[in-house]
C-alpha cells in the first residue's frame, strides 16, 4: 500500500511536471514548435539524470500510465464517430502500416542489440504509440 507521504511526494512531483510542461510549452509556442516537444524536454529535465524530480522507476511508470490514459481520453473525446465510420478503411490501413513498420524497425534494431522477442515487441508498440501521439498533435495543429 502506498503511504500518505509517498502519495504526497508523487502528487507534488506531478504538479511540478505539469507546471514545467506548461512553461516549456508556452516558450516552444513562441518559437513555433510542436507542443509534444515540451513533454520530452520536461521528461529529460525532471528525470533521474538531470534535476531528479522523478527518480523512482515506479513513480515514472505510474505517471506514464496516467499520461497514456489521459491521451486516450482526449483522442476519444475529439473523435467524430460518424466520420470515422464512413472512412474506416484509411485509419485501419494506417494503423496496420504503422504497427508493421514500427515492428520491422525495432526488430532490426533488436536483432542488432540482441534483445529477446518480448523486448522487441514491447519497444515496437512503444514506438508505434509514441508516433501516434506525434502524428495526432501535428494533424490537430494543421487542421486549425
C-alpha positions in Angstrom: 0.0 0.0 0.0 1.2 3.5 -0.8 1.9 5.6 2.3 0.4 9.1 2.6 3.9 10.6 2.5 4.9 8.9 -0.8 1.5 9.8 -2.3 2.0 13.4 -1.4 5.5 13.4 -2.9 4.1 11.8 -6.1 1.4 14.4 -6.3 3.9 17.2 -5.7 6.1 15.8 -8.5 3.1 15.6 -10.8 2.3 19.3 -10.1 6.0 20.2 -10.8 5.8 18.2 -14.1 2.6 19.9 -15.2 3.9 23.4 -14.5 7.1 22.5 -16.3 5.3 21.2 -19.4 3.1 24.3 -19.4 6.0 26.8 -19.1 8.2 24.9 -21.7 5.1 24.6 -23.9 4.5 28.3 -23.8 8.1 29.0 -24.7 8.0 26.5 -27.6 4.8 28.0 -28.9 6.5 31.4 -29.2 9.2 29.5 -31.2 6.5 27.8 -33.4 7.5 24.3 -32.2 5.0 21.5 -31.6 3.7 21.1 -28.1 4.6 17.5 -27.6 8.3 18.5 -27.6 7.6 20.2 -24.2 6.8 16.8 -22.8 10.0 15.3 -24.0 12.1 18.3 -22.7 10.3 18.2 -19.3 10.9 14.5 -19.0 14.6 14.9 -19.7 14.9 17.9 -17.2 12.8 16.3 -14.4 14.0 12.7 -14.9 16.6 10.8 -12.8 19.6 12.0 -14.9 19.0 15.8 -14.6 17.1 17.6 -11.8 16.0 14.3 -10.3 12.4 15.3 -9.5 11.4 11.8 -10.6 14.0 9.2 -9.5 11.9 6.1 -8.6 11.1 3.9 -11.6 7.7 3.0 -10.1 6.7 6.7 -9.9 7.8 7.2 -13.5 5.8 4.1 -14.6 2.6 5.4 -12.8 2.9 8.8 -14.3 3.5 7.3 -17.8 0.4 5.1 -17.4 -1.6 8.1 -16.2 -0.4 10.2 -19.2 -1.4 7.4 -21.6 -4.9 7.2 -20.2 -5.3 11.0 -20.4 -4.1 10.9 -24.0 -6.5 8.1 -25.0 -9.3 10.1 -23.3 -8.6 13.2 -25.3 -8.3 11.3 -28.5 -11.7 9.6 -27.9 -13.3 12.9 -26.9 -12.2 14.6 -30.1 -13.1 11.6 -32.4 -16.1 12.1 -34.7 -17.5 8.6 -34.8 -19.8 9.2 -37.8 -17.0 10.5 -39.9 -14.8 7.6 -38.7 -17.4 5.0 -39.5 -17.7 6.4 -43.1 -14.0 6.4 -43.6 -12.8 3.4 -41.6 -10.6 1.9 -44.3 -7.9 4.6 -44.3 -7.4 4.6 -40.5 -7.3 0.8 -40.3 -4.7 0.6 -43.1 -2.7 3.4 -41.5 -2.7 1.7 -38.1 -1.7 -1.6 -39.6 1.1 0.0 -41.6 2.3 1.9 -38.6 2.4 -1.3 -36.4 4.2 -3.3 -39.1 6.8 -0.6 -39.9 7.4 0.0 -36.2 7.9 -3.7 -35.6 10.3 -4.1 -38.6 12.4 -1.1 -37.4 12.6 -2.4 -33.8 13.1 -6.0 -35.0 16.2 -4.9 -36.9 17.4 -2.8 -34.0 16.6 -5.6 -31.5 18.5 -8.2 -33.5 21.5 -5.9 -33.7 21.3 -5.3 -29.9 20.5 -9.0 -29.2 17.1 -8.3 -27.5 14.7 -11.1 -26.8 11.3 -11.2 -28.6 9.4 -9.7 -25.6 11.6 -6.6 -25.6 11.3 -6.2 -29.4 7.5 -6.5 -29.2 7.3 -4.0 -26.3 9.5 -1.4 -27.9 7.7 -1.7 -31.2 4.4 -0.9 -29.5 6.0 1.9 -27.6 7.4 3.4 -30.8 4.0 2.9 -32.6 2.2 4.6 -29.7 4.7 7.5 -29.5 4.5 8.2 -33.2 0.7 8.2 -32.9 0.8 11.0 -30.3 3.2 13.0 -32.5 1.0 12.5 -35.6 -2.2 13.4 -33.7 -0.5 16.6 -32.4 0.7 17.5 -35.9 -2.7 16.9 -37.5 -4.5 18.9 -34.8 -2.1 21.8 -35.4 -2.5 21.9 -39.2 -6.3 21.4 -39.1 -6.8 24.6 -37.1 
